[in-house]
Amino acid sequence: MEPAYDLMARLLTEHFGIPEEEITPDATFEQLEVDSLARVELITMIEDRLHVALPEEHGDATVGEAAAYLDRLVADRADREPAAPAGEQPVAMAGPAR
């Protein structure tokens, strides 16, 4: 899975037209001129790609802080999800019961 920072940087560049060189871990979304509507769009895209739910506002966070928070959410989610043993696939049984 793509690291949260890389995902955010890519989305900020591709979807919001922010030059790649302006996106740094210590840049705030305000400094990048990401307004509230764009933040909602960005949050929605991130939630869809990382399968996490984000709180409404982390407005004063830097890009690096937001990415670290996202990475923790993804790791926490992965820790809670049971993993199937390697090589085992669910098997569907069909046919008459005996």
C-alpha angles and dihedrals in degrees: 000000000000113000113254094242092053091047093050093046091049093048092046090052101039101038104027101032096235110157111250093232091060093057110089132153091254096048116109122221087242091056088050088051093239103160126207094268092050089048090055090050091048092048091050092051092048093047090051094049099040097034094230134124116234128202116250101255138030091147100154096044121114121236089254093050092048091049092050089050091050092048089053091050092050092047092048091050091049091050091054096047114086112234122221113238113262114276095011119120126184111264124212115212117210134176138063119325115241 
